[in-house]
Amino acid sequence: MQNTTTTSDSAAQSLITRSNRLGADPRNTNYAGGNTSAKGTATDPVTGTDVELLWVKGSGGDLGTLTEKNLAVLRLDRLRALVDVYPGVDREDEMVAAFDYCLHGKGGAAPSIDTAMHGLVDAAHVDHLHPDSGIALATAADGEKLTHEI
């Protein structure tokens, strides 16, 4: 999938619209479940040059009621640089604290644990949802068999 980017205003607004639509139907995701993101560019207020950004639903937010203040905005160059200091799966949760050093601008929501996945997937828009039906299948004793049958 090609990673194309959009400008900051359109990226954030389309992300909010898409998220609200996905979150409005409880068959898609449970309350406060799932994350959505969009990549785009904005002008860095210090250098005046364009910088690639990631807008992602913040920790604990709800897709159905998502607003701009519920988004975390991160610099993609800094987020992607974290792969060089990743300590491994046993200490993966420690990486969440490093997201604070990747933030762009003031305000916004705290980045969630899923932020890295959204930044590293080579797609301009990433939606991952937590439907109760999918969770039930994934946690069933015969979940793999049920998945194949469905």
OpenMM code with the backbone's topology and positions (N, CA, C; nanometers):
from openmm import Vec3, app, unit

residues = "MET GLN ASN THR THR THR THR SER ASP SER ALA ALA GLN SER LEU ILE THR ARG SER ASN ARG LEU GLY ALA ASP PRO ARG ASN THR ASN TYR ALA GLY GLY ASN THR SER ALA LYS GLY THR ALA THR ASP PRO VAL THR GLY THR ASP VAL GLU LEU LEU TRP VAL LYS GLY SER GLY GLY ASP LEU GLY THR LEU THR GLU LYS ASN LEU ALA VAL LEU ARG LEU ASP ARG LEU ARG ALA LEU VAL ASP VAL TYR PRO GLY VAL ASP ARG GLU ASP GLU MET VAL ALA ALA PHE ASP TYR CYS LEU HIS GLY LYS GLY GLY ALA ALA PRO SER ILE ASP THR ALA MET HIS GLY LEU VAL ASP ALA ALA HIS VAL ASP HIS LEU HIS PRO ASP SER GLY ILE ALA LEU ALA THR ALA ALA ASP GLY GLU LYS LEU THR HIS GLU ILE".split()
positions = [
    Vec3(0.0848, -0.1179, 0.0000),
    Vec3(0.0000, 0.0000, 0.0000),
    Vec3(0.0888, 0.1235, 0.0000),
    Vec3(0.0591, 0.2175, -0.0842),
    Vec3(0.1383, 0.3394, -0.0945),
    Vec3(0.1048, 0.4334, 0.0196),
    Vec3(0.2062, 0.4963, 0.0743),
    Vec3(0.1879, 0.5897, 0.1844),
    Vec3(0.1861, 0.7311, 0.1284),
    Vec3(0.0665, 0.7859, 0.1086),
    Vec3(0.0546, 0.9245, 0.0651),
    Vec3(0.0116, 1.0073, 0.1846),
    Vec3(0.0562, 1.1313, 0.1888),
    Vec3(0.0236, 1.2159, 0.3023),
    Vec3(-0.0612, 1.3339, 0.2576),
    Vec3(-0.1285, 1.3934, 0.3534),
    Vec3(-0.2113, 1.5103, 0.3286),
    Vec3(-0.1694, 1.6201, 0.4240),
    Vec3(-0.2246, 1.7380, 0.4060),
    Vec3(-0.1911, 1.8486, 0.4952),
    Vec3(-0.2587, 1.8303, 0.6300),
    Vec3(-0.2121, 1.9030, 0.7289),
    Vec3(-0.2561, 1.8835, 0.8667),
    Vec3(-0.4062, 1.9005, 0.8868),
    Vec3(-0.4650, 2.0062, 0.8332),
    Vec3(-0.6081, 2.0296, 0.8551),
    Vec3(-0.6927, 1.9183, 0.7960),
    Vec3(-0.6634, 1.8806, 0.6723),
    Vec3(-0.7450, 1.7771, 0.6090),
    Vec3(-0.7186, 1.6405, 0.6695),
    Vec3(-0.5955, 1.6111, 0.7102),
    Vec3(-0.5649, 1.4817, 0.7720),
    Vec3(-0.6394, 1.4659, 0.9031),
    Vec3(-0.6345, 1.5660, 0.9885),
    Vec3(-0.7013, 1.5576, 1.1181),
    Vec3(-0.8527, 1.5521, 1.1015),
    Vec3(-0.9073, 1.6334, 1.0132),
    Vec3(-1.0526, 1.6362, 0.9972),
    Vec3(-1.1057, 1.5071, 0.9367),
    Vec3(-1.0366, 1.4543, 0.8364),
    Vec3(-1.0828, 1.3281, 0.7780),
    Vec3(-1.0689, 1.2144, 0.8772),
    Vec3(-0.9662, 1.2188, 0.9608),
    Vec3(-0.9489, 1.1172, 1.0653),
    Vec3(-1.0650, 1.1221, 1.1644),
    Vec3(-1.1020, 1.2405, 1.2078),
    Vec3(-1.2127, 1.2552, 1.3034),
    Vec3(-1.3432, 1.2069, 1.2417),
    Vec3(-1.3703, 1.2460, 1.1171),
    Vec3(-1.4932, 1.2044, 1.0500),
    Vec3(-1.4991, 1.0527, 1.0366),
    Vec3(-1.3897, 0.9933, 0.9910),
    Vec3(-1.3829, 0.8476, 0.9747),
    Vec3(-1.3983, 0.7766, 1.1084),
    Vec3(-1.3315, 0.8256, 1.2089),
    Vec3(-1.3364, 0.7646, 1.3424),
    Vec3(-1.4766, 0.7698, 1.4007),
    Vec3(-1.5414, 0.8852, 1.3887),
    Vec3(-1.6778, 0.9002, 1.4408),
    Vec3(-1.7728, 0.8034, 1.3721),
    Vec3(-1.7562, 0.7877, 1.2423),
    Vec3(-1.8421, 0.6944, 1.1670),
    Vec3(-1.8180, 0.5505, 1.2120),
    Vec3(-1.6932, 0.5108, 1.2266),
    Vec3(-1.6616, 0.3753, 1.2713),
    Vec3(-1.7101, 0.3511, 1.4138),
    Vec3(-1.6898, 0.4489, 1.5013),
    Vec3(-1.7263, 0.4335, 1.6409),
    Vec3(-1.8743, 0.4443, 1.6698),
    Vec3(-1.9525, 0.4940, 1.5735),
    Vec3(-2.0964, 0.5102, 1.5938),
    Vec3(-2.1707, 0.3777, 1.5923),
    Vec3(-2.1104, 0.2751, 1.5355),
    Vec3(-2.1753, 0.1450, 1.5249),
    Vec3(-2.1064, 0.0469, 1.6192),
    Vec3(-2.1749, 0.0036, 1.7253),
    Vec3(-2.1113, -0.0857, 1.8235),
    Vec3(-2.0713, -0.2214, 1.7658),
    Vec3(-2.1173, -0.2531, 1.6460),
    Vec3(-2.0713, -0.3772, 1.5825),
    Vec3(-1.9272, -0.3641, 1.5347),
    Vec3(-1.8816, -0.2409, 1.5126),
    Vec3(-1.7449, -0.2173, 1.4651),
    Vec3(-1.6424, -0.2235, 1.5767),
    Vec3(-1.6749, -0.1626, 1.6889),
    Vec3(-1.5783, -0.1551, 1.7984),
    Vec3(-1.6510, -0.1258, 1.9285),
    Vec3(-1.5930, -0.1725, 2.0380),
    Vec3(-1.6540, -0.1435, 2.1674),
    Vec3(-1.6183, -0.0017, 2.2118),
    Vec3(-1.6874, 0.0486, 2.3131),
    Vec3(-1.6643, 0.1849, 2.3607),
    Vec3(-1.5180, 0.1995, 2.4026),
    Vec3(-1.4537, 0.3025, 2.3527),
    Vec3(-1.3132, 0.3357, 2.3803),
    Vec3(-1.2170, 0.2324, 2.3217),
    Vec3(-1.2660, 0.1427, 2.2374),
    Vec3(-1.1800, 0.0412, 2.1777),
    Vec3(-1.1315, 0.0823, 2.0410),
    Vec3(-1.0194, 0.0297, 2.0045),
    Vec3(-0.9627, 0.0535, 1.8731),
    Vec3(-0.8895, 0.1858, 1.8641),
    Vec3(-0.8161, 0.1995, 1.7577),
    Vec3(-0.7425, 0.3225, 1.7296),
    Vec3(-0.7475, 0.3507, 1.5810),
    Vec3(-0.7474, 0.4767, 1.5481),
    Vec3(-0.7401, 0.5207, 1.4097),
    Vec3(-0.6302, 0.6246, 1.3991),
    Vec3(-0.5744, 0.6368, 1.2794),
    Vec3(-0.4676, 0.7351, 1.2612),
    Vec3(-0.4637, 0.7840, 1.1176),
    Vec3(-0.3943, 0.8960, 1.0998),
    Vec3(-0.3690, 0.9515, 0.9672),
    Vec3(-0.2314, 1.0166, 0.9687),
    Vec3(-0.1648, 1.0087, 0.8555),
    Vec3(-0.0350, 1.0740, 0.8406),
    Vec3(-0.0518, 1.1933, 0.7473),
    Vec3(0.0276, 1.2960, 0.7698),
    Vec3(0.0219, 1.4147, 0.6866),
    Vec3(0.1407, 1.5039, 0.7155),
    Vec3(0.1391, 1.6221, 0.6595),
    Vec3(0.2483, 1.7165, 0.6804),
    Vec3(0.1946, 1.8461, 0.7390),
    Vec3(0.2810, 1.9144, 0.8105),
    Vec3(0.2514, 2.0464, 0.8648),
    Vec3(0.3825, 2.1236, 0.8698),
    Vec3(0.3714, 2.2517, 0.8863),
    Vec3(0.4904, 2.3358, 0.8964),
    Vec3(0.5422, 2.3339, 1.0390),
    Vec3(0.6698, 2.3059, 1.0529),
    Vec3(0.7339, 2.3103, 1.1840),
    Vec3(0.7449, 2.4566, 1.2245),
    Vec3(0.6908, 2.4964, 1.3409),
    Vec3(0.6914, 2.6375, 1.3795),
    Vec3(0.8310, 2.6929, 1.4098),
    Vec3(0.9280, 2.6065, 1.4323),
    Vec3(1.0640, 2.6524, 1.4622),
    Vec3(1.1451, 2.6713, 1.3349),
    Vec3(1.1408, 2.5719, 1.2456),
    Vec3(1.2249, 2.5762, 1.1260),
    Vec3(1.1534, 2.6326, 1.0032),
    Vec3(1.0199, 2.6310, 1.0048),
    Vec3(0.9433, 2.6765, 0.8898),
    Vec3(0.9386, 2.5751, 0.7767),
    Vec3(0.9929, 2.4577, 0.7991),
    Vec3(0.9920, 2.3537, 0.6965),
    Vec3(0.8797, 2.2536, 0.7251),
    Vec3(0.8434, 2.1794, 0.6207),
    Vec3(0.7408, 2.0769, 0.6379),
    Vec3(0.7960, 1.9601, 0.7180),
    Vec3(0.7103, 1.9032, 0.8024),
    Vec3(0.7460, 1.7881, 0.8825),
    Vec3(0.6325, 1.6870, 0.8707),
    Vec3(0.6688, 1.5582, 0.8632),
    Vec3(0.5678, 1.4523, 0.8577),
    Vec3(0.5154, 1.4253, 0.9977),
    Vec3(0.3826, 1.4173, 1.0086),
    Vec3(0.3180, 1.3970, 1.1382),
    Vec3(0.2249, 1.2777, 1.1342),
    Vec3(0.1962, 1.2275, 1.2520),
    Vec3(0.0970, 1.1227, 1.2728),
    Vec3(-0.0065, 1.1750, 1.3710),
    Vec3(-0.1335, 1.1728, 1.3304),
    Vec3(-0.2449, 1.2027, 1.4196),
    Vec3(-0.3045, 1.0689, 1.4557),
    Vec3(-0.3176, 1.0404, 1.5849),
    Vec3(-0.3688, 0.9109, 1.6291),
    Vec3(-0.4610, 0.9313, 1.7482),
    Vec3(-0.5661, 0.8515, 1.7547),
    Vec3(-0.6567, 0.8598, 1.8691),
    Vec3(-0.5762, 0.8381, 1.9960),
    Vec3(-0.5951, 0.9259, 2.0916),
    Vec3(-0.5200, 0.9182, 2.2156),
    Vec3(-0.5684, 0.8077, 2.3073),
    Vec3(-0.4886, 0.7809, 2.4058),
    Vec3(-0.5186, 0.6768, 2.5031),
    Vec3(-0.6512, 0.7039, 2.5728),
    Vec3(-0.7360, 0.6024, 2.5769),
    Vec3(-0.8631, 0.6119, 2.6484),
    Vec3(-0.9741, 0.6832, 2.5751),
    Vec3(-0.9475, 0.7370, 2.4577),
    Vec3(-1.0506, 0.8081, 2.3831),
    Vec3(-1.1492, 0.7118, 2.3181),
    Vec3(-1.2616, 0.7654, 2.2754),
    Vec3(-1.3662, 0.6874, 2.2103),
    Vec3(-1.3789, 0.7317, 2.0658),
    Vec3(-1.3792, 0.6373, 1.9735),
    Vec3(-1.3885, 0.6718, 1.8317),
    Vec3(-1.5174, 0.7454, 1.7978),
    Vec3(-1.6285, 0.7048, 1.8581),
    Vec3(-1.7571, 0.7637, 1.8259),
    Vec3(-1.7708, 0.9093, 1.8657),
    Vec3(-1.6933, 0.9526, 1.9642),
    Vec3(-1.7028, 1.0910, 2.0124),
    Vec3(-1.5700, 1.1662, 1.9972),
    Vec3(-1.4795, 1.1126, 1.9180),
    Vec3(-1.3465, 1.1705, 1.8999),
    Vec3(-1.3543, 1.3138, 1.8473),
    Vec3(-1.2743, 1.4016, 1.9067),
    Vec3(-1.2582, 1.5387, 1.8597),
    Vec3(-1.1088, 1.5655, 1.8457),
    Vec3(-1.0731, 1.6807, 1.7931),
    Vec3(-0.9315, 1.7124, 1.7724),
    Vec3(-0.8520, 1.7096, 1.9030),
    Vec3(-0.9128, 1.7499, 2.0138),
    Vec3(-0.8393, 1.7507, 2.1418),
    Vec3(-0.8094, 1.6088, 2.1919),
    Vec3(-0.8774, 1.5075, 2.1345),
    Vec3(-0.8556, 1.3681, 2.1729),
    Vec3(-0.7500, 1.2999, 2.0869),
    Vec3(-0.6831, 1.3768, 2.0015),
    Vec3(-0.5787, 1.3224, 1.9160),
    Vec3(-0.4416, 1.3507, 1.9749),
    Vec3(-0.3516, 1.2551, 1.9614),
    Vec3(-0.2099, 1.2778, 1.9878),
    Vec3(-0.1459, 1.3078, 1.8529),
    Vec3(-0.0576, 1.4059, 1.8483),
    Vec3(0.0104, 1.4424, 1.7238),
    Vec3(0.1598, 1.4238, 1.7468),
    Vec3(0.2197, 1.3388, 1.6651),
    Vec3(0.3608, 1.3046, 1.6817),
    Vec3(0.4377, 1.3263, 1.5529),
    Vec3(0.5656, 1.3593, 1.5674),
    Vec3(0.6554, 1.3691, 1.4523),
    Vec3(0.6946, 1.2281, 1.4115),
    Vec3(0.6725, 1.1957, 1.2870),
    Vec3(0.7029, 1.0610, 1.2385),
    Vec3(0.8515, 1.0299, 1.2402),
    Vec3(0.9384, 1.1273, 1.2112),
    Vec3(1.0817, 1.0998, 1.2124),
    Vec3(1.1280, 1.0564, 1.3510),
    Vec3(1.0769, 1.1215, 1.4539),
    Vec3(1.1164, 1.0878, 1.5906),
    Vec3(1.0549, 0.9542, 1.6342),
    Vec3(0.9293, 0.9327, 1.5989),
    Vec3(0.8629, 0.8069, 1.6343),
    Vec3(0.9332, 0.6885, 1.5678),
    Vec3(0.9649, 0.7027, 1.4399),
    Vec3(1.0318, 0.5931, 1.3683),
    Vec3(1.1737, 0.5693, 1.4193),
    Vec3(1.2379, 0.6711, 1.4742),
    Vec3(1.3729, 0.6549, 1.5292),
    Vec3(1.3741, 0.5664, 1.6537),
    Vec3(1.2591, 0.5466, 1.7159),
    Vec3(1.2530, 0.4630, 1.8357),
    Vec3(1.2878, 0.3170, 1.8075),
    Vec3(1.2799, 0.2742, 1.6819),
    Vec3(1.3170, 0.1357, 1.6507),
    Vec3(1.4631, 0.1096, 1.6859),
    Vec3(1.5448, 0.2150, 1.6870),
    Vec3(1.6869, 0.1993, 1.7186),
    Vec3(1.7135, 0.1814, 1.8678),
    Vec3(1.6155, 0.2116, 1.9524),
    Vec3(1.6342, 0.1974, 2.0972),
    Vec3(1.5338, 0.0998, 2.1591),
    Vec3(1.4599, 0.0281, 2.0739),
    Vec3(1.3596, -0.0666, 2.1218),
    Vec3(1.4273, -0.1765, 2.2037),
    Vec3(1.3861, -0.1940, 2.3309),
    Vec3(1.4550, -0.2901, 2.4174),
    Vec3(1.4062, -0.4344, 2.4041),
    Vec3(1.3059, -0.4603, 2.3228),
    Vec3(1.2551, -0.5962, 2.3053),
    Vec3(1.1181, -0.6132, 2.3680),
    Vec3(1.0532, -0.7224, 2.3306),
    Vec3(0.9140, -0.7465, 2.3687),
    Vec3(0.8952, -0.7529, 2.5207),
    Vec3(0.9949, -0.7982, 2.5950),
    Vec3(0.9818, -0.8083, 2.7407),
    Vec3(0.9701, -0.6719, 2.8073),
    Vec3(1.0161, -0.5671, 2.7398),
    Vec3(1.0121, -0.4324, 2.7976),
    Vec3(0.9359, -0.3356, 2.7086),
    Vec3(0.8473, -0.3898, 2.6261),
    Vec3(0.7749, -0.3103, 2.5276),
    Vec3(0.6943, -0.1956, 2.5885),
    Vec3(0.6318, -0.2186, 2.7024),
    Vec3(0.5493, -0.1145, 2.7649),
    Vec3(0.6300, 0.0094, 2.8015),
    Vec3(0.7606, -0.0050, 2.8207),
    Vec3(0.8459, 0.1092, 2.8532),
    Vec3(0.8521, 0.2101, 2.7381),
    Vec3(0.8245, 0.1653, 2.6184),
    Vec3(0.8339, 0.2527, 2.5019),
    Vec3(0.7271, 0.3613, 2.5032),
    Vec3(0.6162, 0.3387, 2.5708),
    Vec3(0.5086, 0.4377, 2.5738),
    Vec3(0.5595, 0.5710, 2.6286),
    Vec3(0.6431, 0.5676, 2.7300),
    Vec3(0.6966, 0.6910, 2.7883),
    Vec3(0.7803, 0.7688, 2.6862),
    Vec3(0.8435, 0.6992, 2.5931),
    Vec3(0.9263, 0.7650, 2.4923),
    Vec3(0.8420, 0.8433, 2.3918),
    Vec3(0.7148, 0.8085, 2.3787),
    Vec3(0.6281, 0.8798, 2.2846),
    Vec3(0.6172, 1.0280, 2.3194),
    Vec3(0.6271, 1.0613, 2.4471),
    Vec3(0.6194, 1.2018, 2.4882),
    Vec3(0.7270, 1.2869, 2.4220),
    Vec3(0.8406, 1.2280, 2.3881),
    Vec3(0.9503, 1.3009, 2.3253),
    Vec3(0.9337, 1.3104, 2.1738),
    Vec3(0.8252, 1.2525, 2.1233),
    Vec3(0.7953, 1.2560, 1.9801),
    Vec3(0.6792, 1.3494, 1.9490),
    Vec3(0.6179, 1.4075, 2.0513),
    Vec3(0.4989, 1.4906, 2.0315),
    Vec3(0.5315, 1.6174, 1.9532),
    Vec3(0.4310, 1.6651, 1.8815),
    Vec3(0.4430, 1.7882, 1.8033),
    Vec3(0.3389, 1.8865, 1.8542),
    Vec3(0.3818, 2.0046, 1.8928),
    Vec3(0.2892, 2.1079, 1.9381),
    Vec3(0.2473, 2.0906, 2.0827),
    Vec3(0.1517, 2.1736, 2.1219),
    Vec3(0.1026, 2.1742, 2.2595),
    Vec3(-0.0333, 2.1065, 2.2671),
    Vec3(-0.0656, 2.0569, 2.3847),
    Vec3(-0.1979, 1.9992, 2.4074),
    Vec3(-0.2115, 1.8641, 2.3420),
    Vec3(-0.3350, 1.8243, 2.3245),
    Vec3(-0.3621, 1.6940, 2.2654),
    Vec3(-0.3679, 1.5857, 2.3696),
    Vec3(-0.3985, 1.4675, 2.3239),
    Vec3(-0.4147, 1.3527, 2.4123),
    Vec3(-0.2827, 1.2795, 2.4317),
    Vec3(-0.2787, 1.1987, 2.5358),
    Vec3(-0.1618, 1.1142, 2.5592),
    Vec3(-0.1618, 1.0011, 2.4560),
    Vec3(-0.0474, 0.9725, 2.3949),
    Vec3(-0.0407, 0.8632, 2.2986),
    Vec3(-0.0689, 0.7283, 2.3661),
    Vec3(-0.1347, 0.6402, 2.2944),
    Vec3(-0.1656, 0.5075, 2.3490),
    Vec3(-0.0532, 0.4096, 2.3164),
    Vec3(-0.0621, 0.2927, 2.3738),
    Vec3(0.0381, 0.1884, 2.3507),
    Vec3(0.0424, 0.1455, 2.2049),
    Vec3(-0.0656, 0.1659, 2.1311),
    Vec3(-0.0719, 0.1249, 1.9904),
    Vec3(-0.0130, 0.2285, 1.8946),
    Vec3(0.0355, 0.3394, 1.9447),
    Vec3(0.0858, 0.4477, 1.8612),
    Vec3(0.1983, 0.4023, 1.7691),
    Vec3(0.2913, 0.3234, 1.8197),
    Vec3(0.4051, 0.2803, 1.7377),
    Vec3(0.3589, 0.2035, 1.6149),
    Vec3(0.2629, 0.1142, 1.6326),
    Vec3(0.2125, 0.0370, 1.5190),
    Vec3(0.1576, 0.1304, 1.4119),
    Vec3(0.0840, 0.2315, 1.4528),
    Vec3(0.0257, 0.3256, 1.3562),
    Vec3(0.1347, 0.4029, 1.2816),
    Vec3(0.2421, 0.4355, 1.3500),
    Vec3(0.3506, 0.5088, 1.2857),
    Vec3(0.4351, 0.4231, 1.1941),
    Vec3(0.4473, 0.2956, 1.2260),
    Vec3(0.5355, 0.2083, 1.1493),
    Vec3(0.4671, 0.1409, 1.0311),
    Vec3(0.3354, 0.1296, 1.0331),
    Vec3(0.2637, 0.0727, 0.9189),
    Vec3(0.2741, 0.1708, 0.8022),
    Vec3(0.3109, 0.1196, 0.6855),
    Vec3(0.3309, 0.2046, 0.5684),
    Vec3(0.1984, 0.2300, 0.4972),
    Vec3(0.1137, 0.3069, 0.5615),
    Vec3(-0.0158, 0.3455, 0.5044),
    Vec3(-0.0513, 0.4819, 0.5604),
    Vec3(-0.1156, 0.5631, 0.4792),
    Vec3(-0.1518, 0.6982, 0.5228),
    Vec3(-0.2619, 0.6969, 0.6282),
    Vec3(-0.3453, 0.5944, 0.6259),
    Vec3(-0.4560, 0.5833, 0.7208),
    Vec3(-0.4581, 0.4413, 0.7760),
    Vec3(-0.4668, 0.4292, 0.9077),
    Vec3(-0.4716, 0.2980, 0.9717),
    Vec3(-0.5899, 0.2973, 1.0676),
    Vec3(-0.6747, 0.1975, 1.0543),
    Vec3(-0.7885, 0.1783, 1.1452),
    Vec3(-0.7784, 0.0382, 1.2013),
    Vec3(-0.7684, 0.0261, 1.3314),
    Vec3(-0.7812, -0.1067, 1.3903),
    Vec3(-0.8866, -0.0971, 1.4985),
    Vec3(-0.9754, -0.1930, 1.4966),
    Vec3(-1.0956, -0.1871, 1.5791),
    Vec3(-1.1006, -0.3046, 1.6754),
    Vec3(-1.1827, -0.2927, 1.7767),
    Vec3(-1.1984, -0.3963, 1.8782),
    Vec3(-1.3450, -0.4396, 1.8865),
    Vec3(-1.3965, -0.5060, 1.7837),
    Vec3(-1.5364, -0.5495, 1.7917),
    Vec3(-1.5513, -0.6626, 1.8935),
    Vec3(-1.6565, -0.6568, 1.9705),
    Vec3(-1.6803, -0.7614, 2.0697),
    Vec3(-1.6846, -0.8992, 2.0050),
    Vec3(-1.7415, -0.9082, 1.8838),
    Vec3(-1.7489, -1.0377, 1.8154),
    Vec3(-1.6093, -1.0913, 1.7841),
    Vec3(-1.5195, -1.0053, 1.7406),
    Vec3(-1.3824, -1.0470, 1.7126),
    Vec3(-1.3078, -1.0868, 1.8382),
    Vec3(-1.3294, -1.0134, 1.9452),
    Vec3(-1.2665, -1.0463, 2.0727),
    Vec3(-1.3160, -1.1817, 2.1217),
    Vec3(-1.4471, -1.2067, 2.1073),
    Vec3(-1.5038, -1.3352, 2.1497),
    Vec3(-1.4408, -1.4496, 2.0705),
    Vec3(-1.4239, -1.4314, 1.9415),
    Vec3(-1.3605, -1.5360, 1.8605),
    Vec3(-1.2147, -1.5561, 1.9010),
    Vec3(-1.1432, -1.4467, 1.9186),
    Vec3(-1.0005, -1.4552, 1.9512),
    Vec3(-0.9751, -1.5226, 2.0850),
    Vec3(-1.0677, -1.5089, 2.1775),
    Vec3(-1.0467, -1.5642, 2.3115),
    Vec3(-1.1164, -1.6983, 2.3327),
    Vec3(-1.1910, -1.7463, 2.2327),
    Vec3(-1.2587, -1.8757, 2.2451),
    Vec3(-1.1561, -1.9889, 2.2420),
    Vec3(-1.1854, -2.0941, 2.3126),
    Vec3(-1.0953, -2.2095, 2.3159),
    Vec3(-1.0704, -2.2639, 2.1754),
    Vec3(-1.1705, -2.2612, 2.0908),
    Vec3(-1.1566, -2.3091, 1.9532),
    Vec3(-1.1639, -2.1920, 1.8543),
    Vec3(-1.1073, -2.0787, 1.8942),
    Vec3(-1.1148, -1.9565, 1.8150),
    Vec3(-1.0578, -1.9698, 1.6757),
    Vec3(-0.9464, -2.0390, 1.6604),
    Vec3(-0.8869, -2.0544, 1.5275),
    Vec3(-0.9794, -2.1340, 1.4368),
    Vec3(-1.0365, -2.2406, 1.4901),
    Vec3(-1.1303, -2.3225, 1.4122),
    Vec3(-1.2543, -2.2411, 1.3741),
    Vec3(-1.3093, -2.1668, 1.4695),
    Vec3(-1.4272, -2.0848, 1.4420),
    Vec3(-1.3974, -1.9794, 1.3350),
    Vec3(-1.2806, -1.9206, 1.3415),
    Vec3(-1.2410, -1.8197, 1.2440),
    Vec3(-1.2377, -1.8790, 1.1036),
    Vec3(-1.1811, -1.9964, 1.0902),
    Vec3(-1.1760, -2.0621, 0.9593),
    Vec3(-1.3172, -2.0947, 0.9098),
    Vec3(-1.4063, -2.1364, 0.9990),
    Vec3(-1.5438, -2.1693, 0.9601),
    Vec3(-1.6202, -2.0460, 0.9132),
    Vec3(-1.5962, -1.9363, 0.9793),
    Vec3(-1.6667, -1.8116, 0.9443),
    Vec3(-1.6164, -1.7593, 0.8128),
] * unit.nanometer
topology = app.Topology()
chain = topology.addChain("A")
for resn in residues:
    res = topology.addResidue(resn, chain)
    for name in ("N", "CA", "C"):
        topology.addAtom(name, app.Element.getBySymbol(name[0]), res)
